[in-house]
Amino acid sequence: MEKRERHFVLVHGACHGAWCWYKVATLLRSAGHRVTALDLAAAGANGKRLDELNSISDYYEPLIEFMTSLVTGEKVILVAHSLGGVSVSVAMERFPQKISVGVFVAALMPGPDLNLPTVLQELHQSSVGASLDTQYTFDRGPNNPPTSLIFGPEYLAAKLYQLSPPEVATLLRSAGHRVTALDLAAAGANRKRLDELNSISDYYEPLIEFMTSLVTGEKVILVAHSLGGVSVSVAMERFPQKISVGVFVAALMPGPDLNLPTVLQELHQRSPGASMDTQYTFDRGPNNPPTSVIFGPEYLAAKLYQLSPPEVTTFLRSAGHKVTALDLAAAGANGKRLDELNSISDYHEPLMKFMTSLVAGEKVILVAHSLGGVSVSVAMERFPQKISVAVFVSAYMPGPDFNLSTVYQELHQRRQGASMDTQYTFDRGSNNPPTSIIFSPEDLAAKLYQLSPPEDLTLATTLMRPTKLFRGENLLKETTVTKEKYGTIRRVYIVCDKDNILKEDFQRWMIKNNPSDEVKVIMGSDHMPMFCKPLDLCAYLYEIVESYS
């Protein structure tokens, strides 16, 4: 009997997000089913803040919007976990004709004769005193009920993840011991901003607050790494009765007869000129000392991760080469929003800034993928003296006699009638062209990642951001390239023969109209060779280094 494809909708529980379903989502998709894992409001990657939620209706609004969007006759399997059972129950009441079955996985399950207050009251009675280190917020004052909560590490380890594989909960329980891993201020997931730190005391405040919270007689083992040694040293001075031992792992270790300025001065003298691509910020002006620092990729590779396993530093150093992987504007971890991009020049600005920063005589190999070919082409026009070779990996490749408009037009004509459920945004109204695009999970699976490992597809569905669509005369002006500049740089095109988004015949059409110096083919690769065929791609890049450097 032929198996029918089902559409599973996964709804997370309290303090979690769509990310917690990534293993289940991957398995369901591999079995041929459609999967939608939702972030409820102010959870996971959802952009709302807690203070924007005025009722539980606001919280489960993303699920309601999704259910509303289903076409007539389409039915889904709703799967709820933990607190997600409340949201799923409401959806079942509002959309019974759109749900095949509701599945409650260790979830709250109110019903017609069992309302939510009764469920919550029973839960409260059965778990009195079991909150452990769960943290409550009292936005309406301490005499009113709490307004939010977050599970603490001990609670997670003892109550939620106690039987989960160690790799999921390593930071929560290590070999049976209690573990608390702290984010210092303006670091990690801590919500403070750098400009809110007026002194180092503000920086290590989370550690001091934690130490203060320890009950009388409780002792901890403090473990410091690197700059964390300063914070731990201060804690040792302030809470000696609460610390069994202080462990300094390749950490700064000032002491009674060795103050911090002396340590920093010695460190500075031993590492002159070693900052490499470390980036400094001068909020008080260039004539004053820097106010903040972030390590650059080359510095990380050479100074911090040089002996770490390759999987940690793949993007920083591959087989001894320097690697810089850039986020273009409003993409990846770049902080800009789509509505801040007024032109394609704004989009590829991070690449232009990087190229500008290269010192005289330094040359790089630019590798472009997909739409990145447009940005790389512009960089070739602006910085021909800084580029050894440009590599286009299943990428757009406009040229001096072959402008971007022609490339777009040809691609559009070849896609006529192609089935795609890509999602468009119309910020200027439905009667105007779309302003941004994001690939749907179905398109990612069928058109971009169809041959890539399923876990990479799952990761993409949780991290992908929309892309701005640029149009008009300015687009052509800003992407025009010439034979005198762009044309002087050697180019290699790498064809992905199983690409379903930029099909092989389209890639070869671009090569025919804008011939490259060399053409290579990755056999059996979808649009994402960095996931689908990473070894093949790296092998070609190594060959290109040897041939063109």
N, C-alpha and C positions, 0 to 999 in steps of 0.2 A: 504494500500500500504506500502510495506517495505521501511523504510528509508535507504538511502545509506550513508555510512560513507564518509565524506569529509575530506580533509586535508587542514586545515587553516594555513597559514604562516603569522605571525603577525610581522609588522615592526614598530618600535617606531619612535618618533620624536626627535627633538633637545634636548640635555641635559638630555635625558632619556635613558632607556635601556629595555631589555626584561622584567625586573621586573615589569614594569608598566602595563603589560598585565595579571598579575597573577589572577585577579578576572575573567576576560573574558575567559582566558585559562581554568580555572577550570570549568566554566559553559559549555564551548564547549566540553570539554572532558567528562563531566558528561552526555552530550547528545549523546555520542558515536562517536564523531569526533576526528580525529587526529589533534594535534596542535603543531606547531613549532614556538616558539617565539625567534627571533634572536637578538643578540647584534651586531649592526654595529661596524665598526672599531673605536677603542678608545672610545667606549661607553659601559655603563653597566659593565659587567665582562670581556669584551674583553681585551686582554693583550696589544694591541698596544697603543702607546702614541700619543698625538696630533702632536708632531713634526715629527712623522713618516708618516703622511698623506701629500702627495704632491699634490693630486688632489681629486676631489669628487669620482673618480673611486676607489681610495684607501679606501674611506669611506664606499662605499656600496659593497666592495669586498666580505664580508661574505654572503650577499644575492646572489650575482652572483655565488659564489662557491656552495651554497646550491642548486640553480636552476640547475647548471651544473650536480650536483650529482643525480638528479632525473632520474629514469629509463625511458626508452622509453615507452610512453603510459600513464605515470602517470601525472595527472593534479592536480594543487593546486589552492586554493582560496587565492589570495594575499590581505592582509588587511594592509593598510597604515594609519598611524596617523601623522598629522602635516608635518614636513620636510621629514618624511618617504615616502611621496608621490612622491618625486623626485626619490628615489631609486626604488620604485615599478614601476614607469613609465619607467625607463631604463630597468628593468627586463621584462616588457611587450613587449618592442621593441625587446629585444634579445631572448626571449623564448616564443613567442606567442603560440606555440604548447603545452606548458606545463602549461598553465594558463586557468582555467575555467572562472574566472571573477576577475577583479580587484576592490577592495572596498576601497574608499577613505573616511576616517573618519576625518572630519575637517582637511583635508590634502591639501597640495599644489598639484595641478593637471595640470601640463603642458601638452600640446598635440601637434599634427602636425601643427596646426595653432595658437598655443599659447605657445611660447617658454618660457623657465625658466626666462631669463632676464626680459621679459615683466611682468611675474607674480611677481617677486621680486620687480620690480619698482613700480607696483601698490600697493603691500603690504607696501612698504616703505612710499608711499604717504599717504596711509590711516591710518598710525600709527605714523605720525610725532609727536615727543615729548612724545611718550607713552612708552619709554624704562624703565622709572622709575629707579630701582636700578640694572638693568641688567649690568653686568660687562664685559667690552671688553678688549681684550689683543692686543697690538700693537707690535708684534715681529719684524716688519720691520721698526719701528720708528713711532712717533706720526703724521708725515706728510703723512703717507701711510694709506690705509684702515685697519681696524682692522682684525686680523687673527683668532680670536676665541671669543666666548662669553659664558657666563653662566648666566642664569636667576637668579636674586636676589629674596630673600624671599617675598618682597613686590610685585614684578612683578608676581611671582607665585600665590600669594594670590588674586591679583586683576584681573589678565588676564587669568590664566590657571585653577585655582582650586576654583574660587569664589563660585561655586555652589556644590562643592564636599562635601561629608560627613566630619564632623569635625575631625573624627579620622584620616583622611588622611592629613589634613592640620592644625592640632592643633598648630604646631610650627610656622605656617605662619600667622594665624589669630586666636586670642583667644577672643571670645565674642565681636568681632567687633573692637578690638584694633590691631594696628600694632605690630608685634612681630619680633624681630631679635634674633636668637639664634646663638651665635658665637662659632666656634672652635678656641681655643687658639693654639699657635704654637706647632706642633708635637703632637697634640691631635685630636681625632675624625677624620674627613676627611681632616684636614689640612695636606698639603703635606710636610712640613718640617720634618726632622729627628731629633732625640734627639741630635745627635752629632753636629748639626748645631746651637744649643742653647748655647751661651756662657755666658748668664746672664739671670736673671729673666725678664729683659726688653725685651729680645728676645721672651720670653714665652708669655708675654701679649701684644706684638706688634699688633696682629690683633684687639684687643679691642681699642688700642690707635689710630690705623688707622681709625677704624670705627668712633670713637668720633671726630677725626679731620675732617672727611668727612661730618659731620652734618652741615647744613646751619645755618647762623646767625639767632638766635631767636628760633631755634628748641631745645626743651628739651626732655630728655628721662628719664625713670625710670630704673635705673640699678639694676638688681637682681643678687646677688652672692650666689653661693653654695660652701661650704667647702673651699678648697684652693682658689677658685675664689674670695673670699673676699679680698685677697691681691691685685689682679689685679683691682678690683673695687675701692679699697681704693686709689690706685695710680691714677686711672681715676678721682676720686672725687677731688684729689689734683690738677690735671692738667686742668680739664675742669669744674670747679664749676658752671660756667654760663650756661652749657649745661645739667645740671642734676637737675631734679625736686626733686628726693629723691633716696637714696641708700637703698636697701633692702638686709639684710644679712640673708640667710636661712641656719641655722646650719653651719655658715661660720666663718672663721677666720676674726677678725675685729680689726686690729691694729688702733691706733689713735695718735693724737698729744702727748699724755702723756703715751702711751702704744705702744712701738715700736715692730716690728715684732720679733726680737730675744727674747724679753721677753715673747711674746705669745708662740713662739715655745718651749722655755725652760720650761714654765709652762705645756704645752701640753705633753712634753716628761716626765716630772716628774709625771704627773697624769696617764700615761699609760706605765709604765715600764714593759717589758716582754710581752707586748700585741700584738706584731707584728705577732705572730702565723706563718702562711705560707706565709707572705709577702716576696717577692723576691727583694733583693737589688743587684745592679750592682756596681762593683768597678773598673771603667775604669782607675783610677789612682793608682791601686794596693790595696791589702787588708789592708795595714797599713794606708791608707788614708780614709777619710769619703766616704760613698757611693755616687755615682753620679746620680743614678736613682732608682725608686721604682715601683713595681707593686703589687697590692693587690692580694693575693692568694684566691682561692675559699672559704676556711674555714674562712678566715678573713672577706671576703665579707658577708658571711652568718651570722657570729656572731656579727660583728661590724657595718655593713652598711645596710644590708637588712633584719635584724632579724625580723622585724615586717611587712615587705612588703608582698603583696599578693603572694600566692604560685606560680602563673604562672610566676612571675619574678625570682624566686629563686628555681625552681624545681630541677635543676641540682646541686644546692649548698647544699640544705638540704631537705631531704625528711623524713617527720615525725620524725624530731629530729636527724637524722643520718648525719654523715659527708659524703659528696659525692664529688668525684673528677672525672670529665669526661675529659679524655685525647684525644688530637689529636695526632695520630701517625705521623711519618715524611711524609711530602709532602701530608698531608691530612687535611681536615678542614681548620682551620686558621693557621696551622703550616707553617712557612715561607720557608721551604726547597722545592726545585724543584725536580721533578722525576729524572732528569739527575744527581742529586747529590746523589742518592741512588745506591750504588754499591753492596749491599747485603741485605738480609732480616734483618740482624742485624742493619743496618742503619735505616730500616723502623720502627722497634719496639724500637729504642733507647730511645724515650721519656718515654716509660713505664719503661725501665730499670733504667733510671735516677731517676724517681719518686720512684721506689722501693728502690734504693740505699739511697735516701734522708730520708727514714723513720727511726725514732730513734729506738734505741735498745728496744725491748719489744713491739713495736707497731705492731699490726697485722691488715691486711685489708681483705676484701672480694673482690676477683677479679671477675668481671662479664664480660664475653666475648660474643660478637655477631659476627656471620659469620666468616670471615677471622681472626677476632680478637682472635679466639680460638688458633691460632698458636702462637701469641705473648704471650698470657696468659700462654700457656703450657711452653714456654721457661722461663717465669718469675717464674713459679712454680719450675722448675728445678734449677734455680739460687738462689731463695730466699724462700726456703720452710719454714724457721723459721719465715717469715714475713706474712704468709698467713693463715687465719683461714679456709677458704673454697673457692673453685673455682667454679663458676657457668658458664655453657656453654649454652647460649640461641641460639638455632638453629645455632650452631657454629661448626667449624672444631674442632675435638678433637683427635689429635694423642696421642699415648702413648708409653710406653717402648717397647712393642712387636707389635707395630702398627704404623709404621712411616708415615711421611707426604706424601711420595711418594705413598704409598699404598692407602692413603685416596684420593689423587688427581686422581690416576689411576681409582679407583672405580667410582668416581664422573664422570670422563670423559666417562667411558663406559656406565653409566646410562643415560648420556645426548646424546648419539649417536642418530642422527636423530631428536633431539629436535629443534624446530624452535626458533632461537634467532637472533636478529640483533645487538648484542653487537658489539661495535666498538673497533678494535685493532689497535695498532701502531707498526710499524716495523722499529725501529730505526737502526737496523743492516741489513736492506735490506729485500726484500720480500721473499728471499729464506731461510731466517732464521726464527726461532720462533718469535712470537710477543713479544714486550718488555713491553707493558702496555695495559690496558683495561679500558673501561668506558661503563657502561650500557646506552643503548639508552633510550630515553623517553618511547618508546613502551615497551621495556623490563621491565623498572621500573614499568610501569602500569600493565603489564600482569604477571610478575614473582615475583616482590618484594612487591609492594604496592597495589595489586589488591583488598584488603579488607580494606585498610587504608583510612582515610578521604581524599577526593580529594585535599583539600588545602595543605595537607602534601606532596602529590605527586608533586604538582606544585612547592612547595618550594624546594623539592629535585632536580627537573630538573634544577633549577637555581643555585644550590650551589654545586652540585656533582663535584668531581675532579677525574681524572684517577688514577688507581692503578697500581703500578709496578708489573710485572710478574717475579718472581725469579725462576731460574732453576740451575741445575748442582749439582755436588758433594758437593759443599759448602753449598747448601741449606739443605741437609740432616745432615751435620755436625753441622750446626748452630741451627737445630731444634730437635736434638736428646735429648730424655729425659730418665731418669732411674727410676727403682723401688725404689732405695735408696733415691732419693730426690723427684722428681715428684710424685712418688708412695706413699709417706707418707701423702699427702694432700688429704683431703676429697673433693669429686667432686659431684656436682648436675647437671644433664642435664635437660634443659627445652625444650621440644619438641613443635614446632609450627605445628599443624596438617594440615594446609592449605598452608604451604610454597610451593611455586612453583619453587624455585631456589635450595634449599636443601630440597628435598621432605621428607616426614615423613619416608618412608621406608629407605632412605639413613641415616637419623638421627638415626634410630633404628639399622641400620647395624653398625654404629660406636659404639653405646652403647653396642651392642652384642660383638664386638671385643675388646672393651676397657671399660669394665663395670664401671659405676659410682656408687657412694654410694646410690644415689636416682635418680629417674626419675619423672618429673612432666610434665604435658601436658596442654598447653593453647589451649583450643578448639576454633576453628574459627579464628585462627590468621594466617596472611600471614607472610612473612619473617621479617616484621618490627613490632614486638609486642609493641615496645615503642611508636608507633603511633596507631597501630591497636587495641591493647588491653592493654593500659598502666596500668589500675587498676588491671587487672589480674596479670600482670608481677610484679607490686609493691607488691601485696598481697603475691605472692610466695617468693619474696625477703625478706619480713618481716618474713615469716615463717622460711626461711633459717637462718636469723639472730638469731631467738630464738632457733633454733635447733642446730646450729653449732658454735656459738660464745663461 
